[in-house]
Amino acid sequence: MRIDFERLFQAASRLVGPSHIQDGEIGLCVVDMLQALVAFDYSVTFAYRGADRPIDLFSTFTEQEYHVFVGLYQQGPYLLDPFYSAATLPKPGIWRMRELAPDRFYASEYYRSYYIQTGLAEEIGFFVPVSEDVTVVISLMRNETTGAFKPAEYELLRKAAPFVSAIVQSRWGDLSQRFDARLARQKHKPQTGARAWGNKNLTEREKAIIELVLQGHSSESIGLRLGVATGTVKVHRRNIYRKLGISSQTQLMSHYLDSLKAPRHGES
């Protein structure tokens, strides 16, 4: 592992001085600095605010990769993403996907129906709250051919985290206004996971369990999070399937995504 100091300082110098820099230039400078420290295959930067569709600030994807990593993701799967959950808590700092993922994430319907399409071996994120309600996440990704980040590489990125946070906070501090402006342009607000099931006669507890199941939590994990017995969770799951007329997680995921796309009563 060799640090490219010339690339690092050249990238940092481009962020010094100008009062306003476009998203693309900010993202490119940050990626260049991090590439000077460790190698990775892709990077994407999202801004998250509550259940609002995340804003894609920058990415290094080809058009086809962008469709999977951004286009499909923004259609609804982001609500089941461990990075989304961590961003909305928020959990500032640097995190590996496997540190945030639920106990059965790699057997979850979210993983099988969406995440597996990314072909990633590992994803690391810098989580930077930029206001009371907005968090920016810079994701560094390695595909299966490259393999996971080594401990020494992760440690180097961890040491760089305060500097990355300072850049993000200084350059992307006005994102709440962008979320507000985008919502004002929309015909109707996108539905959150909980509101999406309003016409299915589901209880609030059942709606919460649906999202936890699809995220990859086992019944035991859901019970611990909600403070109920594992057997109670299983009863809820059977009731959910009965009310929705389904028999599998694949069908549950399909219902979930369809419900997110449907307009609320009285909207068109």
C-alpha positions in Angstrom: 0.0 0.0 0.0 1.6 3.2 -1.2 0.1 6.7 -0.6 0.2 9.0 -3.7 0.9 12.3 -1.9 1.1 14.3 -5.2 -2.4 13.2 -6.2 -3.7 13.8 -2.6 -2.4 17.4 -2.4 -3.4 18.3 -5.9 -7.0 17.2 -5.2 -7.1 19.0 -1.9 -5.8 22.2 -3.5 -8.8 22.3 -5.9 -11.1 22.6 -2.9 -9.3 25.6 -1.5 -10.3 29.1 -2.5 -13.5 29.1 -4.7 -16.6 30.0 -2.7 -18.8 27.8 -4.9 -18.0 24.5 -6.6 -20.4 22.2 -8.4 -21.3 18.8 -7.0 -19.3 17.0 -9.6 -16.1 18.9 -8.9 -16.5 18.4 -5.1 -17.1 14.7 -5.5 -14.2 14.3 -8.0 -11.8 16.0 -5.6 -12.9 13.8 -2.7 -12.6 10.6 -4.7 -9.1 11.7 -6.0 -7.9 12.3 -2.4 -9.3 8.9 -1.2 -7.9 7.1 -4.3 -4.5 8.5 -3.3 -4.8 6.6 -0.1 -6.4 3.3 -1.2 -7.7 1.7 -4.4 -11.4 1.1 -5.0 -13.6 0.4 -8.0 -16.6 2.8 -7.6 -17.8 5.6 -5.5 -21.2 7.2 -5.0 -22.2 10.1 -2.8 -25.8 10.3 -1.6 -27.6 12.9 0.7 -30.3 11.4 2.9 -33.1 13.2 4.7 -35.7 11.0 6.4 -37.7 8.9 4.0 -37.2 11.4 1.1 -35.7 9.9 -2.0 -31.9 10.4 -1.6 -30.1 13.0 -3.7 -27.3 11.6 -5.8 -24.5 14.2 -5.5 -21.7 12.4 -7.4 -20.7 9.0 -8.7 -18.1 7.3 -10.9 -20.4 4.8 -12.6 -20.9 4.1 -16.3 -24.4 4.6 -17.6 -25.3 0.9 -17.1 -23.8 0.9 -13.6 -25.6 4.1 -12.7 -28.9 2.4 -13.6 -28.3 -0.3 -10.9 -26.5 1.7 -8.2 -28.6 4.9 -8.5 -31.7 4.6 -10.7 -33.1 1.3 -9.3 -31.9 2.2 -5.8 -33.8 5.5 -5.7 -37.1 3.8 -6.8 -37.5 2.3 -3.3 -34.8 -0.2 -2.3 -32.9 2.6 -0.5 -35.5 2.4 2.3 -34.2 -1.2 3.1 -30.5 -0.3 2.8 -28.4 -0.6 6.0 -26.5 2.6 4.9 -29.9 4.5 4.7 -30.8 3.3 8.2 -27.5 4.4 9.6 -27.7 7.8 7.8 -31.1 8.5 9.2 -30.2 7.6 12.8 -27.6 9.2 12.2 -24.4 7.2 12.9 -21.5 9.5 12.0 -18.1 8.2 11.1 -16.8 5.5 8.8 -18.6 2.1 8.6 -18.3 -1.1 6.7 -21.5 -2.5 5.3 -21.1 -5.7 7.2 -20.9 -3.7 10.5 -24.3 -2.2 9.8 -26.1 -5.1 8.1 -28.8 -7.1 10.0 -28.0 -10.7 11.0 -29.6 -12.2 7.9 -28.8 -9.4 5.5 -27.2 -11.7 2.9 -30.2 -14.0 2.9 -32.7 -11.1 2.8 -35.0 -10.3 -0.1 -33.4 -6.9 -0.4 -30.0 -8.6 -0.9 -31.4 -11.2 -3.3 -33.6 -8.9 -5.4 -31.4 -5.8 -5.5 -28.0 -5.7 -3.8 -26.7 -8.8 -5.4 -27.0 -7.0 -8.8 -24.2 -4.7 -7.7 -21.6 -7.5 -7.6 -19.8 -5.9 -4.7 -17.3 -7.6 -2.4 -17.4 -4.8 0.1 -18.7 -1.3 0.6 -17.4 1.3 3.1 -19.2 4.6 3.9 -18.2 7.9 5.3 -21.3 9.2 7.2 -21.3 13.0 7.6 -24.3 14.9 9.2 -24.4 18.3 7.5 -27.5 19.6 9.3 -30.1 18.5 11.8 -31.9 16.4 9.3 -29.5 15.6 6.4 -26.6 13.2 6.3 -24.2 12.8 3.4 -22.7 9.3 2.8 -19.7 8.8 0.6 -19.5 5.1 -0.4 -16.3 3.4 -1.5 -16.9 0.1 -3.3 -14.9 -2.9 -4.4 -16.2 -5.5 -6.7 -15.8 -9.2 -6.3 -12.7 -9.3 -8.5 -10.8 -6.7 -6.4 -11.9 -8.1 -3.1 -12.5 -6.6 0.3 -10.5 -3.7 1.9 -7.6 -4.9 4.1 -7.5 -3.9 7.7 -4.6 -1.5 7.1 -6.5 0.2 4.3 -9.6 0.6 6.4 -7.5 2.0 9.3 -6.0 4.6 6.9 -9.5 5.6 5.7 -10.6 5.9 9.3 -7.8 8.3 10.0 -8.9 10.4 7.0 -12.5 10.5 8.2 -12.3 13.9 10.1 -10.8 15.6 7.1 -13.5 14.1 4.8 -16.2 15.2 7.2 -14.8 18.8 7.3 -14.9 19.0 3.5 -18.4 17.6 3.2 -19.7 19.9 5.9 -18.1 23.0 4.3 -19.2 22.2 0.7 -22.6 20.5 1.1 -24.1 22.3 4.1 -27.2 23.6 2.3 -28.8 20.4 1.2 -32.0 20.9 3.2 -33.0 23.6 0.8 -32.4 21.3 -2.1 -34.7 18.6 -0.6 -37.4 21.2 0.0 -37.1 22.6 -3.6 -37.4 19.1 -5.1 -40.5 18.3 -3.0 -42.1 21.5 -4.1 -41.6 20.5 -7.7 -43.2 17.1 -7.2 -46.9 16.4 -7.8 -47.1 14.3 -4.7 -44.7 13.3 -2.0 -43.2 9.7 -2.3 -44.6 7.4 0.2 -42.6 6.1 3.1 -42.6 2.4 3.9 -45.0 2.8 6.8 -47.5 4.9 4.9 -47.4 2.7 1.8 -49.5 0.0 3.6 -52.3 2.3 4.7 -55.0 0.5 2.7 -53.9 -3.0 3.6 -55.5 -3.2 7.1 -52.0 -3.7 8.7 -51.2 -2.5 12.2 -48.3 -0.1 12.9 -46.4 -3.0 14.4 -46.9 -5.2 11.3 -45.7 -2.4 9.0 -42.6 -2.1 11.1 -42.0 -5.8 11.0 -42.4 -5.9 7.2 -39.5 -3.4 6.8 -37.3 -5.3 9.3 -38.0 -8.6 7.6 -37.1 -7.2 4.1 -33.9 -5.6 5.5 -32.7 -9.0 6.6 -33.5 -9.2 10.3 -34.4 -12.6 11.7 -37.4 -13.1 14.0 -35.0 -13.1 16.9 -33.4 -9.8 15.9 -36.8 -8.2 15.3 -38.0 -9.3 18.7 -35.0 -7.7 20.3 -35.4 -4.4 18.4 -39.2 -4.2 19.2 -39.0 -5.6 22.7 -41.3 -8.6 22.0 -41.0 -12.4 22.1 -39.7 -14.2 19.0 -42.9 -16.2 19.0 -44.9 -13.0 18.9 -42.9 -11.8 15.8 -43.7 -15.1 14.0 -47.4 -14.7 14.7 -47.2 -11.1 13.3 -45.4 -12.5 10.2 -48.1 -15.1 9.6 -50.8 -12.4 10.0 -49.0 -10.1 7.5 -48.8 -12.9 4.9 -52.5 -13.8 5.4 -53.7 -10.1 5.1 -51.6 -9.6 1.9 -52.6 -13.0 0.4 -48.9 -14.0 -0.1 -46.7 -16.9 0.9 -43.1 -15.7 0.4 -40.6 -12.9 1.0 -40.3 -12.5 -2.8 -44.0 -11.6 -3.0 -43.7 -9.4 0.1 -40.9 -7.4 -1.6 -43.0 -7.1 -4.7 -45.9 -5.8 -2.7 -43.7 -3.4 -0.8 -42.1 -1.8 -3.9 -45.5 -1.6 -5.7 -47.0 0.1 -2.7 -44.2 2.7 -2.6 -45.0 3.6 -6.2 -48.7 4.0 -5.8 -50.1 7.5 -5.1 -52.0 8.2 -1.9 -55.8 8.5 -1.8 -56.8 11.8 -3.4 -53.6 12.3 -5.3 -52.8 11.6 -9.0 
